[in-house]
């Protein structure tokens, strides 16, 4: 009888506790968790989709292999809709400053009627350790940052979770799932490459075959004109670079050549300009040619200032993520480079980086044979699609390739049949 009474008492106590948690507001739940998990928070303005919004400052280990060591603060933007709704977990690959906007809504949050969590990537913007030790900017440590945030917020949200990201953020979502496959119920990665080298030569094949021959000829003619007649265009490049207050660690001439090499990749990646818009020397001044180059390739791309802004990305690319290079074979007689340049020059000063290909091989195997409930979305005209992840029929995961799509490919601009497949699959997996 005593045992029965005790069990009855415990049951009543657990029921009362559950009722208390249900009755708690989001802010009170955050307050209860903040001390145990070492984070602070502040309320933010929210838009019409979400009822509340908070900025969380989460304490993270600099090195997750030694969790009691040095710490840094990572920014997490939480937008709340309903405790029973699913969670869209955005694993940003760069800064998450955009998510501070009261009107920011990830497209998946809108489709799924979900709560939204955006995590700023370590070493970007305000999520940076006091002592910038590059050794700890690893895929594992970033994935472990995300795991810890999930661990905290699952005390609040007990429903289904889907992680997602765009470009490097999409890669980050895949890596998070690779290291912590049980954290989320589904993954949607947009335009996220799986590279196997710091000079992934699949890019060369892609650029030599994508689109019409006429368009490829126009792109090549533009690049050839600038390089072959460098004496005419380099002075204009220098003038515009000076106006923009840009400098080049490899020297301004090589900076000019690299920017011209970048033209074909950037033109295809974003798709902002038509092939007919590419100017020729017959009807365009040297100044206008360089202005067009700047619009497509951007002069700050590999400038000292551009590298500094994107330093964590370049470091990760040269260490674990991989990257593309530039095939100079068609331009050999007009360039100062004697072999294909890659992005090794972007390394932080005084830091040696050695690329380790093993992790991306393991991630590739995971995508092909083990990852479930994963959707990878690419644009067919985006050069990054040359390194698209390839789910196989071993699992229910799949890839979407939008015909003619660019790096701006999203669910909302997919053809109807592709969009339906994505949303139907997500609804099935999350409900």
C-alpha positions in Angstrom: 0.0 0.0 0.0 2.9 2.4 0.8 4.5 1.7 -2.5 1.2 2.5 -4.3 0.8 5.7 -2.4 4.4 6.7 -3.1 3.9 6.0 -6.8 0.7 8.0 -6.8 2.4 10.9 -5.1 5.3 10.9 -7.6 2.8 10.7 -10.5 0.9 13.7 -9.1 4.2 15.6 -8.6 5.3 14.9 -12.2 1.9 15.9 -13.6 2.0 19.2 -11.6 5.5 19.9 -12.9 4.4 19.3 -16.5 1.5 21.7 -16.0 3.9 24.3 -14.6 6.2 24.0 -17.6 3.3 24.2 -20.0 2.1 27.3 -18.3 5.5 29.0 -18.3 6.2 31.7 -20.8 9.2 31.5 -23.2 11.1 34.1 -21.2 10.6 32.2 -17.9 11.8 29.0 -19.6 14.9 30.8 -20.9 15.5 32.2 -17.4 15.4 28.7 -15.9 17.8 27.3 -18.5 20.2 30.2 -18.6 22.1 29.5 -15.4 22.4 25.8 -16.0 23.7 26.2 -19.6 25.6 29.5 -19.1 23.9 31.9 -21.5 22.3 35.3 -21.3 19.5 36.7 -23.5 17.7 39.9 -24.4 14.3 40.5 -26.1 14.2 41.7 -29.7 11.5 43.0 -32.0 9.6 40.4 -33.9 7.6 40.3 -37.1 4.0 39.1 -37.7 4.9 35.4 -38.1 6.5 35.1 -34.7 5.1 36.0 -31.3 8.5 36.6 -29.6 12.1 37.0 -30.5 15.3 36.8 -28.4 19.0 37.1 -28.9 20.8 34.4 -26.9 24.5 34.7 -26.0 25.6 31.1 -25.5 28.8 30.2 -23.8 30.7 27.7 -26.0 34.1 25.9 -25.5 36.7 27.2 -28.0 37.7 23.5 -28.2 35.0 21.0 -27.7 37.5 18.3 -27.0 38.3 20.2 -23.9 35.0 21.6 -22.7 36.4 23.0 -19.5 39.0 25.2 -21.3 38.7 28.6 -22.9 35.2 29.8 -23.8 33.6 32.3 -26.3 30.1 33.7 -26.7 28.1 32.6 -29.7 25.0 34.5 -30.9 21.8 32.6 -31.4 18.6 34.3 -32.6 15.5 32.6 -31.5 12.1 33.5 -33.1 9.2 31.9 -31.3 5.8 30.9 -32.8 4.4 28.0 -30.7 5.9 25.5 -28.3 4.2 22.6 -30.1 5.4 23.8 -33.6 8.5 22.3 -35.3 11.8 24.1 -35.3 13.8 25.3 -38.3 17.4 25.3 -37.2 19.5 27.6 -39.4 23.2 26.7 -39.2 24.6 29.9 -40.7 28.0 29.5 -42.3 28.9 33.1 -41.9 27.6 36.1 -39.9 24.0 35.9 -38.8 23.5 39.7 -38.6 20.6 39.5 -41.1 18.6 37.5 -38.6 18.4 40.5 -36.3 16.0 42.1 -38.7 12.5 41.9 -37.2 11.1 40.8 -40.6 13.5 38.0 -41.3 11.8 34.7 -42.0 13.6 31.7 -43.3 11.5 30.2 -46.2 11.2 26.9 -44.4 9.8 28.6 -41.3 7.1 30.0 -43.4 6.3 26.8 -45.2 6.3 24.7 -42.0 4.7 27.3 -39.6 7.8 26.7 -37.5 9.8 28.3 -34.7 13.1 29.6 -36.0 16.6 29.4 -34.5 19.6 31.0 -36.4 23.1 30.3 -35.1 26.0 32.6 -36.1 29.0 30.5 -37.2 32.0 30.6 -34.8 34.7 33.1 -35.8 32.3 35.4 -37.7 30.9 38.8 -36.7 30.4 38.8 -32.9 30.8 35.1 -32.3 34.6 35.3 -32.0 36.9 34.1 -29.2 39.0 36.8 -27.5 42.1 35.1 -28.6 41.8 34.2 -32.3 43.5 30.7 -32.4 42.8 29.4 -35.9 43.5 25.8 -34.8 40.0 25.6 -33.3 38.1 26.7 -36.4 37.2 23.2 -37.4 34.1 21.5 -38.8 33.9 19.3 -35.7 34.0 22.3 -33.3 31.3 24.2 -35.3 29.1 21.1 -35.4 29.5 20.7 -31.7 28.5 24.4 -31.2 25.3 23.5 -33.0 24.8 20.4 -31.0 25.0 22.3 -27.7 22.4 24.9 -28.9 20.1 22.0 -29.8 20.7 20.4 -26.5 19.7 23.6 -24.7 16.6 24.4 -26.7 15.2 20.9 -26.8 14.3 21.6 -23.2 11.8 24.1 -24.7 10.8 22.6 -28.0 10.0 18.9 -28.0 8.6 18.6 -31.6 10.3 17.9 -34.9 13.5 19.7 -35.9 14.9 20.4 -39.4 18.3 22.0 -39.9 19.1 24.0 -42.9 21.5 26.5 -44.5 22.5 28.1 -47.7 25.9 27.7 -49.5 28.5 27.4 -46.6 25.5 27.3 -44.3 24.2 24.3 -46.2 27.5 22.6 -45.8 27.4 23.4 -42.1 23.9 21.8 -41.8 25.2 18.6 -43.5 28.3 18.6 -41.2 26.1 19.1 -38.1 24.0 16.1 -39.2 27.2 14.1 -40.0 28.6 14.5 -36.5 25.3 14.5 -34.6 22.7 12.6 -36.7 20.1 12.4 -33.9 19.9 16.2 -33.3 17.4 16.9 -36.0 14.7 14.9 -37.9 15.5 16.3 -41.3 18.0 18.4 -43.2 17.6 20.8 -46.2 20.9 22.0 -47.7 20.8 24.6 -50.4 23.6 25.0 -53.0 26.1 23.3 -50.7 29.2 21.7 -52.4 31.1 18.8 -51.2 34.6 19.6 -52.4 37.5 17.1 -52.5 40.5 19.4 -53.0 41.6 23.0 -52.7 41.6 23.0 -56.5 38.5 20.9 -57.3 39.0 20.4 -61.0 35.4 19.5 -61.6 34.9 23.2 -61.8 36.9 23.4 -65.0 34.9 20.7 -66.7 31.7 22.4 -65.6 32.7 25.9 -66.9 33.8 24.4 -70.2 30.4 22.7 -70.8 27.7 24.7 -69.1 25.2 26.8 -71.1 25.5 27.6 -74.8 28.7 27.7 -76.8 27.9 31.3 -77.8 27.7 32.3 -74.2 30.9 30.5 -73.3 32.6 32.2 -76.2 31.4 35.6 -75.0 32.8 35.0 -71.5 36.1 33.8 -72.9 36.4 36.8 -75.3 35.9 39.2 -72.4 38.5 37.6 -70.3 41.0 37.3 -73.2 40.5 41.0 -74.1 41.4 42.1 -70.6 44.4 39.9 -70.2 45.8 40.2 -73.7 45.6 44.0 -73.6 46.5 44.3 -69.9 48.4 47.5 -70.5 45.1 49.2 -71.5 43.0 47.9 -68.7 45.3 47.5 -65.7 45.5 51.3 -65.2 41.7 51.5 -65.0 41.7 48.6 -62.6 44.2 50.4 -60.4 42.1 53.6 -60.4 39.0 51.8 -59.4 40.8 49.8 -56.7 42.3 53.0 -55.3 38.9 54.6 -55.3 37.5 51.7 -53.4 40.6 51.7 -51.1 41.6 48.2 -52.0 45.0 46.7 -51.8 46.4 43.3 -53.0 48.9 41.2 -51.1 49.9 39.3 -54.2 50.5 42.6 -56.1 48.0 44.6 -58.1 48.8 42.9 -61.4 48.2 39.4 -60.1 45.1 40.8 -58.3 43.9 42.0 -61.7 44.5 38.6 -63.3 42.8 36.7 -60.5 39.8 38.9 -60.8 39.6 38.3 -64.5 40.0 34.5 -63.9 37.1 34.7 -61.4 34.8 36.3 -64.0 33.6 33.0 -65.5 32.8 31.4 -62.2 31.1 34.5 -60.7 29.1 35.1 -63.9 27.6 31.6 -63.7 27.3 31.4 -60.0 24.9 34.3 -59.5 23.3 34.7 -63.0 22.6 38.4 -62.5 23.6 39.2 -66.1 22.6 37.9 -69.5 25.2 36.6 -71.9 24.2 39.4 -74.3 25.2 42.0 -71.7 28.9 41.1 -71.8 30.7 44.0 -73.3 33.3 44.0 -76.1 36.1 46.3 -76.7 34.5 47.5 -80.0 31.8 49.5 -78.2 33.0 49.9 -74.6 35.8 52.0 -73.1 38.5 50.5 -70.9 36.9 52.2 -67.9 33.5 50.7 -68.6 35.1 47.2 -69.2 36.6 47.3 -65.7 33.3 48.6 -64.2 31.6 45.6 -65.7 34.3 43.3 -64.3 33.7 44.8 -60.9 29.9 44.2 -61.2 30.4 40.5 -61.9 33.7 39.4 -60.2 33.9 42.3 -57.7 37.3 43.9 -57.2 37.3 43.3 -53.5 36.9 39.5 -53.9 40.6 38.7 -53.4 41.7 42.1 -52.1 43.3 42.4 -48.7 40.1 43.9 -47.4 37.9 41.2 -49.0 40.1 38.4 -47.6 40.0 40.0 -44.1 36.2 40.1 -44.2 36.0 36.5 -45.3 39.1 35.2 -43.6 37.3 32.4 -41.6 35.8 31.0 -44.8 39.0 31.0 -46.7 40.8 29.3 -43.7 38.2 26.6 -43.5 38.2 26.1 -47.3 42.0 25.6 -47.3 42.0 23.3 -44.3 38.9 21.1 -44.6 36.1 22.3 -46.9 38.0 22.5 -50.2 37.6 25.1 -52.9 38.0 25.6 -56.7 41.0 27.0 -58.5 41.5 28.8 -61.9 42.4 27.0 -65.0 44.9 29.2 -66.8 45.6 26.9 -69.8 43.6 29.1 -72.2 45.3 32.3 -70.9 48.9 31.1 -70.5 50.5 33.5 -73.0 48.9 36.6 -71.3 49.3 35.8 -67.6 52.1 36.1 -65.2 51.0 32.8 -63.5 52.9 29.7 -64.5 50.5 27.2 -62.9 46.9 27.2 -61.9 46.4 29.5 -58.9 44.3 28.4 -55.9 43.4 30.3 -52.8 46.4 29.5 -50.6 47.4 33.2 -50.6 44.3 33.8 -48.4 45.9 32.2 -45.3 46.1 34.3 -42.2 49.5 35.9 -41.9 52.0 33.6 -40.1 49.6 30.7 -40.2 50.4 27.5 -42.2 47.4 25.5 -43.5 47.5 21.9 -44.7 44.4 20.6 -46.4 43.1 17.3 -45.1 40.8 15.6 -47.6 39.6 12.8 -45.3 36.7 14.5 -43.7 35.0 15.4 -46.9 35.4 11.8 -48.1 33.7 10.7 -44.9 30.9 13.2 -45.4 30.4 12.1 -49.0 30.1 8.5 -47.9 27.5 9.6 -45.2 25.4 11.5 -47.8 25.5 8.6 -50.3 24.8 5.7 -47.9 23.7 6.7 -44.4 21.9 10.1 -44.3 18.1 9.8 -44.0 15.5 12.6 -44.5 18.0 14.8 -46.3 17.2 17.0 -49.2 20.0 18.8 -51.1 19.0 21.5 -53.5 21.1 22.9 -56.4 21.0 25.2 -59.4 22.0 23.4 -62.6 23.9 26.4 -63.9 25.6 27.2 -60.6 29.3 26.1 -60.8 29.1 24.9 -57.2 26.7 22.2 -58.4 29.8 20.5 -60.0 30.5 19.3 -56.4 26.9 18.6 -55.5 26.2 15.9 -52.8 24.9 12.7 -54.2 22.4 10.8 -52.1 21.8 7.3 -53.5 18.9 4.9 -53.2 20.2 3.3 -50.0 18.1 5.9 -48.1 15.1 8.1 -48.6 17.3 11.2 -49.1 17.4 12.9 -52.5 18.8 15.7 -54.5 17.0 18.4 -56.5 18.8 20.0 -59.5 16.9 23.0 -60.8 17.3 23.3 -64.6 19.2 26.5 -65.3 19.2 27.5 -61.6 21.9 29.6 -60.0 23.3 30.0 -56.5 20.1 31.8 -55.8 18.1 28.6 -56.1 15.5 28.2 -53.3 12.3 26.1 -52.8 10.2 29.1 -53.7 11.7 29.4 -57.2 11.8 25.7 -58.0 9.5 24.3 -60.8 6.2 23.2 -59.3 6.9 19.5 -59.5 10.2 19.9 -57.7 8.8 22.2 -55.0 5.9 19.8 -54.4 8.3 16.9 -53.9 10.4 18.9 -51.4 7.4 20.1 -49.3 5.5 16.8 -49.5 8.6 14.9 -48.2 9.2 17.4 -45.4 5.6 17.3 -44.3 5.7 13.5 -44.3 9.0 13.3 -42.3 8.0 16.0 -39.8 4.4 15.0 -39.1 
